[in-house]
Every structure is written in C-alpha cells, then in structure tokens.
Amino acid sequence: MSSQFSVLEIAEWLQLRCIGGALCIVALGSPVHAQEMPKISQTVAEPTALQSNRHLQLENEVAELKTMDSNTSAMTAVDCLVAEQAATQGEPSAPTSTQPPDLGWQYGGFLDVGYLHDFNYPANHLFRSRGTTFHVNEWHVNMAAIYLKKAASERSRWGTELTLQAGEDSKVFGFSATAPNLPGSKWLRHLGPTNISYLAPVGKGLTLQGGIVSSFIGYDSLYSKDNFTYTRPWGADFTPYLMLGVNASYPFTSKVTGTLLVVNGYWHLADANSVPSPGGQLAYKPTDHLTLKQTVLYGPHQSNTSLEFWRLLSDSIVERKGDRITSAFEYIVGTEKIAAPANPRALWMAFQLPVHWAVSRRFSVTARPELFWDRDGRTTGFSQTVKANTTTLEYRIPYRQVSAILRLEHRIDDSRGPGGGFFNDGEVRAGIVGLTPTQNLLSLGVILTFDSSFHR
C-alpha cells in the first residue's frame, strides 16, 4: 500500500488550512457579535438559529401576555418567560450546569413553501448542481415535517427524537452522485433527526447518542426555518446535513466540549462501502459572545477502502454574537485520492461570511457572501469556482405557539471554469439545456411553524 499523502499533498493541505485561518482572522477581527450555529444541533447545545428563534418567540410571548388581563396566572407566566429570556441573554442568575435543563417533551411541525424566480428562465426549471431548493420558477413545498423529542437530562437520563419529513428538499440532500444508494433509502429519506440518547453519570455528564442525528459539520441546517437565509450556501449542500451513526459528547469545562463520532459514511443515504467513518469535534466558547468549533471527518467514500483513498474533510467555524448582530465565518476544505487511472487527488474548498442583523423583534436582515471551489468536480460534478452573495429580508408573525416566517431573498451566483455555469432558456442541441455563467434569483419563502411542550 502506498502512503496516504505525499509531501506535496500535505503541504497543499496545510496551505489551504492556513488560508482558512487567515481569512477567519481577517473576517472576524472586528468586534461584531454573533449567535450560535444553526446546523450543529446536537444534544449538548441547541443550534444557533434555534436559540435566536427561541429568543424572539419569548419576546413575542411576553409582549402578548402583558396585554392580557393582569390576573395571577397571566403575570406568573410573564414572570417565567422574563426569567427564561434573561437566562438566554446571559444575564446574572443562579450557577448553570454544563448539561441542558429538563424541558420535558417537545413536539411540533412546520411547512415550508417557496418560489424561486430565475431570471435566466431555464427550460428545465432547475438550479444546477444543488441539493436543496433546486426547483425554480415554480411553487413547491420544499419541506414539511413533524417532530417529537425529549432531551436527556440529569433528571431524566434517557432522551429521544423522532422526525418525519417530506418535500422537495428530502429527495436529493443525503444521496451521493458517486456511490449507490443505501438499502431502504426511499423511506429513510423521510426521517429527519431520529435517535435515542443517554446522559451517563460520568464526571460532568457523558452524552451518548445513536441513530440519525443533525450533522456536526456545517453552519446551516437542512431546515430553512432554522437558518438566517432561505437558500443554503454551497458549502452546506455538499457536506452532510444529517449523519447516521453513534457519538459521545463530554463537557470538559463550561467552555470546552469534545465529541467523538462514528458514522456510516459521508452521505447518510449512500452505500459506498461497509467501512464506517470516524470523526470528532472540539467546541470552545471562551465568552458569551464568541464560539469556535473545529470538526473533522475521515473515512472512505469509494468502493476501494484502502487508507490512501480515504476522504478527509475539515470544517472550521468562528462566531461572534451580540444583542442584535450575529456574524460568523466558516471555512471548509476536503480532499480525496480517486481510485482511478493515475490516482488523481481531488480537492475542494468553501467559505462563507454571514452577517445577521435583528432590526427589531420581528424584522431582520441577512447578507452572506460566499465562495465554493471544486477544482476537480468531485463534489458538484463539474470543475468550477462559484462566487455568490445572498441578501435576505425576514419578517416574523408570532401567535402563541404558531409563527409565520416570511422571507424575501435575492441571490446572485457566478460560476466559472471548464464545467461552470447555470441553466438558461435555450438548448445547445436537442435535450441539452444551455449554460450561462451568472444566475440571479429572487425568492419568496413562507414558513409556518408550530412548537409546544408538555411534562409527564
């Protein structure tokens, strides 16, 4: 067996990692503040946008309750909500545990309907090379889901999560273009996070989890409701949204949490081979305003499982949060030697810099510049470099446990390279849609959510 990486390959890898680190320092060097990361929704911490959304929901519920008659039950509810809101804002309170509180059973659902207007008017109505929101110039139910979950806690150590989902976004995201589908994938794609967990009484609490879990990789969620924008960045669509396997998380301190994981493969609905992929994450939160996460996934994604052909992916996230402004920087780099003549090495890289401004408790604005470089076409299927910028206006209409999220969004994507481009309104020959390097999308997303809870 030859070695995994040559000296030149190691140097190239380290160079790309250093580029990411430098970009991260430049991007977040100013004292802007952020919230937490949407895509990383594990037992030990809620995803960022979920925390942000919960904070807004609390404010709305407090405002509604204050308009009610000032009877005892109403004021008691207000007091409870104000206390919870203060806790989420990091105000002084009783000493907190490194483990999540017992929230009881939570249940709910959502409906996500969207329309993406492509000014290229592609004949096939497709957003090329995408795994989510890939239909244009048509109304679609991009995702609908219902869920039931209970987090593991010191009071009730067993936890569980069940999510049933359907829609256009459930058709492509977990599959691979270079590997066969997992047996049973036709019905497995209708399962979102579905798992069991256990908080073992070891030290500060060791959380064990098994099943389909939200990915440890990436800043963005599969579910648009949990993100700051309606469409996802390129780096999100070509890294896992969900993982199938087991993981163990441990809070070494109130600021440092480590996680080890073993999953069935890079894409949870693909069956590239029978060798699992290990990985790990280190999360560090030095202050209430700053969070850093480094995640690595390493394993085979080809039928040839020799160590030299294993795929290596690194995901680095830095985030700052304040009362109104959330900013983050994410840098992804991946590499894999291809089991083909001459054994070429594929390389890809992505970064994004989202900035979210909560103008008021209902209205917010997000801007997200990004870049995706697929040197060898290993992830998108085409050798290309994509530069994109997305601007999103969001308005929330809450009513008790129900919320409506309205998003008006513009994004411009520019794809260059031997295989770059987006579909246009013509055909280069019969059945082959032509390409153009630039695409402008104007999107309207309407998301209805329902969230509630009960205690046994």
Secondary structure, 3 states (H helix, E strand, C coil): CCCCCCHHHHHHHHHHHHHHHHHHHHHCCCCCCCCCCCCCCECCECCHHHHHHHHHHHHHHHHHHHCCCCCHHHHHHHHHHHHHHHHHCCCCCCCCCCCCCCCCEEEEEEEEEEEEEECCCCCCCECCCCCCCCECCCEEEEEEEEEEEECCCCCCCEEEEEEEEECHHHCCCCCCCCCCECCCHHHHCCECCEEEEEEECCCCCEEEEEEEEECCCCCCCCCHHHCCCCCCCHHHHCCCCEEEEEEEEEECCCCEEEEEEEECCCCCCECCCCCCEEEEEEEEEEECCEEEEEEEEEEECCCCCCHHHEEEEEEEEEEEECCCEEEEEEEEEEEEECCCCCCCEEEEEEEECCEEEECCCCEEEEEEEEEEEECCCCCCCCCEEEEEEEEEEEEEEEECCEEEEEEEEEEEEEEECCCCCEEEEEEEECCEEEEECEEEEEEEEEEEEEEEEECC
